[in-house]
């Protein structure tokens, strides 16, 4: 795809965000997040602007936002595990507290053997049901530098983005009987863990622990969202502060749609909506409905 068009398309995405939007994160990992798993495997810079997670034979690690949210946009710059990362999984996701009927929006970065591209798996849980995996191969090496991964979640749609390029949408078709996360607040979480039983080549490529420790780095996080204060009506409202719920964010723009189609044509390697065998020739209802 023409690089000039990509730049123009990405610039148009920035114009959607209102200048009066309420950014609720401070940019300091120590203030915005708490370590939830293995503090000895979490390193944070003195100024709080950079954080890394470590996976080794002893443990993975993770951290989570101090606040819960109901709608917004969540951005994180991540540099993934270099070298032989087969069997490792890095997760960047939103999740509710209700485990039995949870809502969850997942980015999972599946490590690979040298020379093979990183795979990004996304998934959507709504009211406890998932089975909505999609996978893409990234069009760049995500271990060489930081790249921005984003989740836009509003009353209209969910959009997963990589460097502002929309790689996946999940629309609110609740009026047609499709579950959509509208009621439960979610927190933002990051982790790295051992997924060698399934993550790479169907579990055939295992973690080579001699290559460890495995380190993933994070910086420049931004949570532009409605903090949950038992205020669902306020969070669902349309206003300059809640820019994500306004009409301009109700669907992909025309430049975004072109980028979305480009990703699906050239980089999509698995879509549950194309897996007729898995669903006995009866695809989930949302697969037959509009994507934007």
CORHUCOR-V698409 format. One record per pair of residues at least 6 apart in sequence whose C-alpha atoms are under 7 Angstrom apart, sorted by the first residue. I is the first residue (numbers start at 1). J is the second residue. Records with the same first field share a line. If there is no record, write none. Layout:
I=J + J
This chain:
9=255 + 256
10=164
16=248
17=243
18=240 + 243
20=240 + 241
21=240 + 241 + 242 + 243
22=224 + 225 + 241
23=223 + 224 + 225
24=223 + 224 + 225
25=32 + 222 + 223
26=32
27=49 + 220 + 221 + 222
28=48 + 49
29=48 + 49
30=48
32=65 + 66
33=63 + 64 + 65 + 66
34=63 + 64 + 65 + 66
35=62 + 63 + 64
36=62 + 63 + 64
37=61 + 62 + 63
38=60 + 61
41=53 + 54 + 61
42=52 + 53 + 54 + 61
43=51 + 52 + 53
44=50 + 51 + 52
45=51
49=219 + 220
50=218 + 219
51=217 + 218 + 219
52=215 + 216 + 217 + 218
53=61 + 62 + 192 + 215 + 216 + 217
54=60 + 61 + 213 + 214 + 215 + 216
55=61 + 192 + 193 + 213 + 214 + 215
56=212 + 213 + 214
57=209
60=192 + 193
61=191 + 192 + 193
62=190 + 191 + 192
63=189 + 190 + 191
64=187 + 188 + 189 + 190
65=187 + 188 + 189
67=187 + 227
68=185 + 186 + 187 + 227 + 228
69=185 + 186 + 187 + 225 + 226 + 227 + 228
70=185 + 186 + 226 + 227 + 228 + 235
71=153 + 154 + 225 + 226 + 235
72=152 + 153 + 154 + 224 + 225 + 226 + 244
73=150 + 151 + 152 + 153 + 223 + 224 + 225
74=150 + 151 + 152 + 222 + 223 + 224
75=148 + 149 + 150 + 151 + 221 + 222 + 223
76=148 + 149 + 150 + 218 + 219 + 220 + 221 + 222
77=146 + 147 + 148 + 149 + 218 + 219 + 220 + 221
78=146 + 147 + 148 + 217 + 218 + 219
79=142 + 143 + 145 + 146 + 147 + 216 + 217 + 218
80=142 + 143 + 216 + 217
81=143 + 214 + 215 + 216
82=143
83=114
84=112 + 113 + 114 + 211
85=111 + 112 + 113
86=111 + 112 + 113 + 200 + 205 + 206 + 207
87=111 + 112 + 194 + 195 + 196 + 199 + 200 + 205 + 206 + 207
88=110 + 111 + 193 + 194 + 195 + 196 + 207
89=108 + 109 + 110 + 111 + 192 + 193 + 194 + 195 + 199
90=108 + 109 + 110 + 191 + 192 + 193
91=107 + 108 + 109 + 190 + 191 + 192
92=106 + 107 + 108 + 189 + 190 + 191
93=105 + 106 + 107 + 188 + 189 + 190
94=104 + 105 + 106 + 186 + 187 + 188 + 189
95=103 + 104 + 105 + 186 + 187 + 188
96=102 + 103 + 104 + 184 + 185 + 186 + 187
100=128
101=127 + 128
102=125 + 126 + 127 + 128
103=125 + 126 + 127 + 128 + 181
104=124 + 125 + 126
105=123 + 124 + 125
106=122 + 123 + 124
107=120 + 121 + 122
108=120 + 121 + 122
109=119 + 120 + 121
110=118 + 119 + 120 + 199 + 200
111=118 + 200
112=118 + 200
117=137 + 138
118=137 + 138
119=135 + 136 + 137 + 138
120=135 + 136 + 137
121=133 + 134 + 135 + 136
122=133 + 134 + 135
123=130 + 132 + 133 + 134
124=130 + 132
126=179 + 180 + 181
127=179
132=272
133=271 + 272
134=270 + 271 + 272
135=268 + 269 + 270 + 271
136=267 + 268 + 269
137=267 + 268
138=267
147=163
148=162 + 163
149=161 + 162 + 163
150=160 + 161 + 162
151=159 + 160 + 161
152=158 + 159 + 160
153=159
154=244 + 245
155=182 + 236 + 245
156=171 + 172 + 250
157=169 + 170 + 171 + 172 + 250
158=169 + 170 + 171
159=166 + 168 + 169 + 170
160=166 + 167 + 168 + 169
161=167
165=259
166=256 + 259 + 260
167=260 + 263
169=291
170=291
171=291 + 292
172=180
174=180
178=285 + 286
185=228
196=203 + 206 + 207
197=203
226=235
237=245
238=245 + 246
239=246
251=292
252=292
273=283 + 287
276=282 + 283
